[in-house]
Amino acid sequence: MESLPPVNFNKKFTGFFSPARNLLMPSRRHFLLQSAAMSAGVVSLSSCVTKADPPQPSASAKPAEATPNGFKKAVKIGMVGVPGSLEDKFRVLKELGYDGVELNAPDGPSPDAVKAAIDATGLPVHGVVDSKHWNLTLSDPDPEVRAQGLAALTAALQASKDYGGTSVLLVPGKVKEGVSYDECWQRSIAEIRKALPLAEKLQIQILLENVWNDFLTDPQETARFIDELDSEMVGAYFDVGNTVRYSPPHEWIPILGKRIKKLDIKDFAKSPGPGFGAPLLEGDVDWPKVMDELQKVGYVGWGTAEISGGDRERLAVIADQMNKIFAS
């Protein structure tokens, strides 16, 4: 099935940033579109919220639990359905025990706004998602579209650096009518290579997400693609839930090995289940096996939820679920 285009959380949205989103439950689609619209407007309201009067957690709120086993948990900014400024959103995440957040670029918030939110809350931005990689694919038959996609990637690299992050999540291309597998491979490899000098200069990694794009749909091909680029600045942004369509995620990990640099955390329930509507720990991902394989390859690092978000209470539930995953 065709995937949906990426979400740009600073404009009106036309779709999602992961190719598998076309099978998400309607509630996820509705939430993301609503939270996207919210995100586009809340930053402009920041002047209405005084630093002397920040939002306070409820009196009954439990102290946040630390993320187990050295992992770091985060969410995508579009999941944060908390009203107020960027600083307000960061503060709630910090209070709930999140270790960081992932933004979108280009067209994300200004570096000054992000720095102010980080300084006020102590919550870091660990990286960005390339918000253009679905509409401006690096595998497009049109050289002009590929050039625009490359420009978006380089802008995202600079934004990640400006935000204090370490990576850009990239979908390298899409196999579709008019774009064969080999053409997708050759074109996207060529465009990524053009971005590598900047990535190396900035020391920002280009991390390739495994998605439903009919490209790099098994771990061997994904590893081969990364190895062909032959750069320490290229690795895998391993999306755990996205693999279930093809094969169990724990089978990917020993093959990708040290190429895995960051994780997207989501579950998936195969038909007749709810697909990506399955809550964390209630889908077909065998999380203890995933965590066991990650331990074997020595991965400890960022895991970012990419599921239906919501208000403070919903984000607290997700934080608890992620802690259980990392402790399994």
C-alpha positions as CSV (number, residue, x, y, z in Angstrom):
1,M,0.0,0.0,0.0
2,E,1.1,3.6,-0.6
3,S,2.6,5.3,2.4
4,L,1.7,8.8,3.5
5,P,4.0,11.8,3.3
6,P,5.9,13.3,6.3
7,V,4.5,15.5,8.9
8,N,5.9,19.0,9.1
9,F,4.9,20.1,12.6
10,N,5.3,23.8,11.8
11,K,2.9,24.0,8.8
12,K,-0.4,22.6,7.8
13,F,0.1,18.9,7.3
14,T,-0.5,16.6,4.4
15,G,0.6,13.3,5.9
16,F,3.0,11.5,8.1
17,F,6.7,11.1,8.4
18,S,6.8,7.3,8.3
19,P,5.8,5.2,5.4
20,A,4.0,2.7,7.5
21,R,1.5,5.3,8.7
22,N,-1.0,4.5,6.0
23,L,-2.2,1.6,8.2
24,L,-2.5,3.5,11.4
25,M,-5.8,3.5,13.2
26,P,-8.0,6.5,12.5
27,S,-7.5,7.8,16.0
28,R,-3.7,8.1,15.4
29,R,-4.3,10.0,12.1
30,H,-6.8,12.3,13.8
31,F,-4.5,12.9,16.8
32,L,-1.4,13.6,14.7
33,L,-3.2,16.1,12.5
34,Q,-4.7,17.8,15.5
35,S,-1.4,17.9,17.4
36,A,0.4,19.1,14.2
37,A,-2.0,22.1,14.0
38,M,-1.5,22.7,17.7
39,S,2.3,22.7,17.3
40,A,2.1,25.2,14.5
41,G,0.4,27.7,16.7
42,V,1.6,27.2,20.3
43,V,5.1,28.7,19.8
44,S,3.6,32.0,18.8
45,L,1.7,32.0,22.1
46,S,4.8,31.7,24.1
47,S,4.8,35.4,25.0
48,C,1.5,34.9,26.8
49,V,3.1,32.5,29.3
50,T,5.4,34.1,31.9
51,K,8.5,32.3,33.1
52,A,7.5,33.3,36.7
53,D,4.3,31.3,36.4
54,P,5.2,28.0,34.6
55,P,2.6,25.2,34.5
56,Q,2.8,23.0,37.6
57,P,2.4,19.2,37.9
58,S,-0.7,18.0,39.7
59,A,-0.3,17.5,43.4
60,S,-1.0,13.8,43.0
61,A,1.7,13.4,40.3
62,K,4.2,10.6,41.1
63,P,7.9,11.4,40.9
64,A,9.3,10.5,37.5
65,E,11.2,7.2,37.2
66,A,14.6,7.1,35.7
67,T,14.9,5.2,32.4
68,P,16.3,1.7,33.1
69,N,19.6,0.1,32.1
70,G,21.2,3.2,30.8
71,F,18.7,3.8,28.0
72,K,17.4,7.3,27.2
73,K,13.7,7.7,26.3
74,A,12.2,10.4,24.2
75,V,9.2,11.3,22.1
76,K,8.6,13.0,18.8
77,I,7.6,16.6,19.3
78,G,4.3,16.0,17.4
79,M,3.2,13.6,20.2
80,V,3.2,16.3,22.8
81,G,-0.4,17.5,23.0
82,V,0.3,19.9,25.9
83,P,-0.9,23.5,25.4
84,G,1.5,26.4,25.7
85,S,4.9,27.3,24.4
86,L,7.8,25.0,23.4
87,E,9.2,25.6,26.8
88,D,5.9,24.4,28.4
89,K,6.1,21.2,26.4
90,F,9.7,20.5,27.2
91,R,9.0,21.1,30.9
92,V,6.2,18.5,31.0
93,L,8.4,16.0,29.3
94,K,11.2,16.6,31.8
95,E,8.8,16.3,34.7
96,L,7.6,13.0,33.4
97,G,11.1,11.6,33.3
98,Y,11.8,11.8,29.6
99,D,15.5,12.2,28.8
100,G,15.0,14.2,25.6
101,V,12.8,15.0,22.6
102,E,13.2,14.8,18.8
103,L,12.2,17.8,16.6
104,N,11.5,18.2,12.9
105,A,13.6,20.1,10.3
106,P,13.8,22.0,8.1
107,D,11.1,24.5,9.0
108,G,11.4,23.6,12.7
109,P,11.4,26.2,15.5
110,S,14.2,28.7,15.5
111,P,17.5,27.7,17.2
112,D,17.0,30.6,19.7
113,A,13.6,29.3,20.7
114,V,14.9,25.8,21.1
115,K,17.9,26.9,23.1
116,A,15.7,28.9,25.4
117,A,13.4,25.9,26.0
118,I,16.4,23.7,26.7
119,D,18.0,26.2,29.1
120,A,14.8,26.7,31.0
121,T,14.0,23.0,31.4
122,G,17.2,21.0,31.0
123,L,15.6,18.8,28.4
124,P,17.9,18.2,25.4
125,V,17.0,17.7,21.8
126,H,18.8,14.6,20.7
127,G,18.1,14.9,16.9
128,V,15.6,15.8,14.2
129,V,13.5,14.0,11.6
130,D,13.9,15.2,8.0
131,S,10.4,16.6,7.5
132,K,10.8,16.7,3.7
133,H,12.0,13.2,2.9
134,W,8.7,11.8,1.7
135,N,7.6,14.7,-0.6
136,L,11.2,15.4,-1.9
137,T,12.6,11.9,-2.1
138,L,16.3,11.4,-2.9
139,S,15.2,8.7,-5.3
140,D,12.8,10.8,-7.4
141,P,13.2,10.5,-11.2
142,D,13.3,14.3,-11.5
143,P,16.8,15.7,-10.7
144,E,15.3,18.9,-9.5
145,V,13.2,17.1,-6.9
146,R,16.3,15.2,-5.8
147,A,18.2,18.5,-5.5
148,Q,15.4,19.9,-3.3
149,G,15.5,16.8,-1.2
150,L,19.3,17.1,-0.7
151,A,18.8,20.8,0.3
152,A,16.3,19.7,2.9
153,L,18.7,17.1,4.2
154,T,21.6,19.5,4.5
155,A,19.3,22.1,6.2
156,A,18.2,19.3,8.7
157,L,21.8,18.5,9.4
158,Q,22.5,22.2,10.3
159,A,19.3,22.4,12.4
160,S,20.2,19.3,14.4
161,K,23.6,20.9,15.1
162,D,22.0,24.2,16.0
163,Y,19.6,22.4,18.4
164,G,22.4,20.4,20.1
165,G,21.4,17.1,18.5
166,T,23.5,14.3,17.1
167,S,21.4,13.0,14.2
168,V,19.0,13.4,11.3
169,L,16.4,10.6,10.7
170,L,16.2,10.0,7.0
171,V,14.0,7.8,4.7
172,P,16.4,7.4,1.8
173,G,13.9,6.8,-1.0
174,K,10.9,5.0,-2.2
175,V,10.3,2.3,-4.8
176,K,7.2,3.1,-6.8
177,E,5.9,3.3,-10.3
178,G,8.7,4.8,-12.3
179,V,11.3,4.1,-9.6
180,S,12.8,0.6,-9.6
181,Y,14.7,-0.9,-6.6
182,D,18.0,-0.4,-8.3
183,E,17.2,3.2,-9.3
184,C,16.1,3.9,-5.8
185,W,19.4,2.5,-4.5
186,Q,21.7,4.3,-7.0
187,R,20.0,7.7,-6.8
188,S,19.7,7.9,-3.0
189,I,23.2,6.7,-2.5
190,A,24.5,9.4,-4.8
191,E,22.5,12.2,-3.0
192,I,23.5,11.0,0.5
193,R,27.1,11.0,-0.5
194,K,26.8,14.7,-1.5
195,A,25.6,15.4,2.1
196,L,28.4,13.5,3.8
197,P,31.0,16.3,3.8
198,L,28.6,18.5,5.8
199,A,27.6,15.7,8.1
200,E,31.2,15.0,8.8
201,K,32.0,18.6,9.4
202,L,29.1,19.1,11.8
203,Q,29.5,15.6,13.3
204,I,25.8,14.9,12.8
205,Q,24.8,11.4,11.8
206,I,22.5,10.5,8.9
207,L,20.5,7.6,10.2
208,L,18.3,5.6,7.9
209,E,14.9,4.4,9.1
210,N,13.5,1.1,8.0
211,V,10.0,1.8,6.8
212,W,7.3,0.6,4.4
213,N,8.8,2.1,1.3
214,D,9.4,-1.2,-0.6
215,F,13.1,-0.5,-0.2
216,L,15.6,-2.0,2.3
217,T,12.9,-4.3,3.6
218,D,15.3,-6.8,5.2
219,P,18.3,-6.4,7.5
220,Q,20.9,-7.7,5.0
221,E,20.0,-5.1,2.4
222,T,19.9,-2.4,5.0
223,A,23.3,-3.4,6.2
224,R,24.7,-3.5,2.6
225,F,23.3,0.0,1.8
226,I,24.9,1.5,5.0
227,D,28.2,-0.3,4.3
228,E,28.3,1.0,0.7
229,L,28.2,4.6,2.0
230,D,31.2,3.7,4.1
231,S,31.0,6.6,6.6
232,E,30.9,6.8,10.4
233,M,28.2,9.4,9.9
234,V,25.8,6.9,8.4
235,G,23.9,4.3,10.4
236,A,20.5,2.7,11.1
237,Y,17.6,4.4,12.9
238,F,16.1,1.1,13.8
239,D,12.3,1.2,13.9
240,V,11.2,-1.8,15.9
241,G,7.5,-1.9,15.0
242,N,8.0,-1.3,11.3
243,T,9.8,-4.6,10.8
244,V,6.9,-6.8,12.0
245,R,5.4,-6.7,8.5
246,Y,8.5,-8.4,7.1
247,S,10.1,-10.4,9.9
248,P,10.4,-10.3,13.7
249,P,12.5,-7.3,14.9
250,H,14.8,-9.3,17.1
251,E,16.0,-11.1,13.9
252,W,17.2,-7.8,12.4
253,I,19.3,-6.7,15.4
254,P,22.2,-9.2,15.2
255,I,22.5,-8.5,11.4
256,L,22.5,-4.7,11.8
257,G,24.7,-4.9,14.9
258,K,26.8,-1.8,15.5
259,R,25.1,0.0,12.6
260,I,22.2,0.6,14.9
261,K,22.6,4.1,16.3
262,K,19.1,5.0,17.6
263,L,15.7,3.3,18.0
264,D,12.1,4.2,17.2
265,I,9.8,2.6,19.7
266,K,6.4,1.4,18.6
267,D,4.4,-1.9,18.6
268,F,2.4,-3.5,15.8
269,A,-0.3,-6.2,15.9
270,K,-0.6,-8.2,12.7
271,S,-4.0,-8.8,11.0
272,P,-6.7,-9.1,12.3
273,G,-5.1,-6.9,15.0
274,P,-5.1,-3.1,15.1
275,G,-1.7,-2.7,13.4
276,F,0.0,0.4,14.7
277,G,-3.0,1.0,16.9
278,A,-1.7,-1.6,19.3
279,P,-0.5,-0.1,22.5
280,L,3.2,-0.6,23.5
281,L,3.6,-4.1,25.0
282,E,0.3,-5.3,23.5
283,G,1.4,-6.0,19.9
284,D,3.4,-8.7,18.2
285,V,6.9,-7.3,19.1
286,D,8.6,-9.6,21.5
287,W,10.2,-6.9,23.6
288,P,12.3,-9.2,25.9
289,K,13.9,-10.8,22.8
290,V,14.5,-7.3,21.3
291,M,16.2,-6.1,24.4
292,D,18.2,-9.3,24.7
293,E,19.5,-8.9,21.2
294,L,20.3,-5.2,21.7
295,Q,22.3,-6.2,24.7
296,K,24.2,-8.7,22.7
297,V,25.2,-6.1,20.1
298,G,26.1,-3.6,22.8
299,Y,23.4,-1.1,22.0
300,V,22.4,1.3,24.8
301,G,21.1,4.7,23.8
302,W,18.1,6.7,22.6
303,G,14.7,5.1,22.1
304,T,12.1,7.5,20.8
305,A,8.4,6.7,20.9
306,E,6.6,7.2,17.6
307,I,3.0,6.4,18.5
308,S,-0.2,8.3,19.3
309,G,0.6,10.9,21.9
310,G,-1.6,13.2,23.9
311,D,-1.9,15.2,27.1
312,R,0.2,14.9,30.2
313,E,-1.6,11.8,31.4
314,R,-1.1,10.1,28.1
315,L,2.6,11.0,28.0
316,A,3.0,9.6,31.5
317,V,1.5,6.3,30.4
318,I,3.9,6.1,27.5
319,A,6.9,6.9,29.8
320,D,5.8,4.0,32.0
321,Q,5.5,1.6,29.1
322,M,8.9,2.6,27.7
323,N,10.5,2.0,31.1
324,K,9.0,-1.5,31.2
325,I,10.4,-2.1,27.7
326,F,13.9,-1.0,28.6
327,A,13.7,-3.0,31.8
328,S,12.6,-6.2,30.0
